Amino acid sequence: MAHNVTIDQTGHPAPHRERVTLLELIFVTFAPPLAWSAHLVVNYAFSSRACYPDRTPQNSPSFDHLWLLLSVVDVAALAISAAAAAIAYRNWQASAHETAEHSSPMVETGEGRTRFLAIWGLMIGAGFFVTVGFDFVGLWILPICG
């Protein structure tokens, strides 16, 4: 009985994987949402404690440097998101030629995984940068305990 053996000629699904480290891919994927989550938790905790110290609303915060603290947290989240987007863009450029060299579409062969994760990291970083940016603008426009 003869067995038909076919050899896969497509190569490795991520041929440029050595150009991008796993740590970079993890950072660009998870750091912006984690920074945004920390930003929400920290800002909510300090704002609610300063503006509602005894469950009664205050016109001004009981903590003098609340605006500065909220701004620092926002800037840190913005910096993490921007750094992740920049690293993801660099990873995307480094894996620019990670495409199929044959007629099959990349989806069918599974090629370009590093590039795929890099472009998602770019979108995640930019998206969370915009999200935190809107909250940061709110610090300048809205009253702290308003």
N, C-alpha and C positions, 0 to 999 in steps of 0.2 A: 504494500500500500504506500503510495507516494504522498508526501505532505508538501503542500505549497508553502514555502517560506518566503515572506516578503520582508525586505529590509527597509526600514523607515529612512528615507533620504532627506527628511526635513531638517535634521540637526536639532540642536538644543532649543527648547522653546524660549529661552531668554539668553541669546548669544552674547549680549553685552552686560551680563549680570555682574561681572567683575569690576565694572566701572562705577557701580553704585553699591554702597554697603547696605546690609540689612538694617543696621541701626538708623541710617538716614531714611530709609523707607518707612520704618516704624515711627520715627520722629515726625516726618511730614504728614503722616496719616493720623496720628493720635495726639500730637502736642497741641494743635490749635483747638480741637474740641475740649481737651482737658483744661487748657488755659481759660477758655470761655466759661466752662463749668465752675472752675475755681473763682473766676471773676464774679460770676453770679452769686455764688455762695458767700464769698467774703463781703461783697458790696451789700448784699441783703442783710447779712448778720450785723454789720457795723451800722448801716443806715437805720435798720429797725430798732436797734438798741439805743442809738443816739436821738432818734426822732420820736420814739415811743418808750421812754424809760420806765414808766409805771403804767403802761397800757393806756396812756392818755396822749393824744397828739400834741406835739410841741411846734411852735412857729419857727424856732431855730434849734439846731442840734445841741444836745448837751455836751458833745465832744467838740472841742474847738477846732481841731485839725481834720475834721471828717472829710471836707472837700479835697484836701491834699491827699489823704489816704485813698479815697475813691479814685482820684486821678492817677496816683501811682499804680494802683492795681490795674486800671484800664490801660495805662501805657505799657505795663509789663505784658498784658495779654495781647496788645497790639504788636509789641516787639516779637513775641513768640510766634504769632501768626505770620508776620512779615518775614521772619527768619525761615519759617517752614516753607513759605511760598518761594522764597529765593533759593533755598536748597532744592526744592522740588523742580524749579525751573532749570537749575544747573544739572540735576539728574536727567531731566527731559532732554536737555541738549546733549548730554554725554551718551545717551542711548538713542540718539536721533536716527541711526541707521539700523536699528533693531527691527527690521521688517522681513517679510517673507521674500525669499529669492526665487520662488517658483510661482506658478499660476494660482495656487490655492489661496483663498482669502486668509488673512491672519486669524480670523475667528475660528476657522476650522482647524488650523494647525496649532493654535495656542501660542503663537509667537508674539513677542512684544510685551511680555508681562512686566518687565522692568519699566518700560516706557509707559505702560498703562497705569502702573502705580504712581509714577512720577507725575503724570498729568492729573490724576485724581488728587495727589498731594498739593499740586498747584491750585486746583479749584477749591479744595478744603481750606488751604491757608488764606486764599483771597476772600473766600466767603466768610470765614470767621473774622478776618480783618475788617470787613465791611460791617459785620454784625456788631462787633465791639466798638467800632468807630461811631455807629449811630448812638450807642449808649454813652460814649465819651462826649459827643456833641450835646447830649441831654444834660450833662453836668454843667455845661456852660450856659444853657438856655433856661432850664427849669430850676426853681428853688429846691434846695436840698430836702427840706421837710415839707414841701408844698403839696 
